[in-house]
Amino acid sequence: GAYLPLDPEFPADRLRFMLADSGCSVLVGHRSVAEALPVETAVWLDDAAVVAAVAVQPPTAPQVAVPADGLAY
């Protein structure tokens, strides 16, 4: 996965171009800001079900072994 920051202050045409050019398959954001963006799959952080699901997660990140030769490292 990759992180593509989308600033809601950008013009709508710029945001649409960035999504199309990146090949974005899932948008994670707030419906109140990004609902008009052209994506097929979205996780809306301001939906009650998502808020409830996140609330029951542990407050710390899981312990994950990261090898020194991992591509991102």
C-alpha positions in Angstrom: 0.0 0.0 0.0 0.9 3.6 -0.4 -0.1 6.9 1.2 -1.4 9.6 -1.2 -2.2 12.8 0.7 -5.2 14.6 -0.7 -5.7 18.1 0.5 -9.4 19.1 0.5 -8.3 22.6 -0.3 -7.0 21.5 -3.7 -9.3 22.1 -6.7 -11.7 19.2 -7.5 -10.1 18.7 -10.9 -6.7 18.3 -9.3 -8.0 15.8 -6.8 -9.7 13.8 -9.5 -6.5 13.8 -11.6 -4.4 12.6 -8.6 -6.8 9.7 -7.9 -6.9 8.6 -11.5 -3.1 9.0 -12.1 -2.2 7.1 -8.9 -4.5 4.2 -9.6 -6.0 4.6 -6.1 -8.3 1.6 -5.3 -9.4 2.6 -1.8 -9.9 6.0 -0.2 -9.7 6.5 3.5 -11.1 9.8 4.7 -14.1 11.7 6.0 -17.3 11.6 4.0 -17.9 15.2 4.9 -14.8 16.2 3.0 -14.3 13.6 0.3 -17.6 12.1 -0.6 -17.7 13.8 -4.1 -14.4 12.2 -5.1 -14.6 9.5 -7.8 -13.6 6.3 -6.0 -15.2 2.9 -6.1 -14.2 1.9 -2.5 -14.0 4.1 0.5 -13.6 3.8 4.2 -15.4 6.8 5.8 -13.8 7.6 9.2 -16.8 9.6 10.2 -19.3 6.7 9.8 -20.6 5.4 13.1 -19.7 1.8 12.3 -16.1 2.7 11.5 -15.8 4.9 14.6 -17.1 2.0 16.7 -14.7 -0.5 15.1 -11.7 1.7 15.6 -12.7 2.4 19.2 -12.3 -1.2 20.3 -8.8 -1.5 18.8 -5.8 -1.5 21.2 -4.3 1.9 21.8 -0.8 0.8 20.8 0.6 -0.6 17.5 1.1 -4.4 17.3 4.6 -5.7 17.7 5.8 -6.6 14.2 9.3 -7.9 13.2 10.8 -5.7 10.5 13.7 -7.3 8.7 16.6 -5.0 7.8 16.4 -6.2 4.1 12.7 -5.3 3.8 11.9 -3.2 0.7 10.5 -0.3 2.7 13.5 -0.2 5.0 
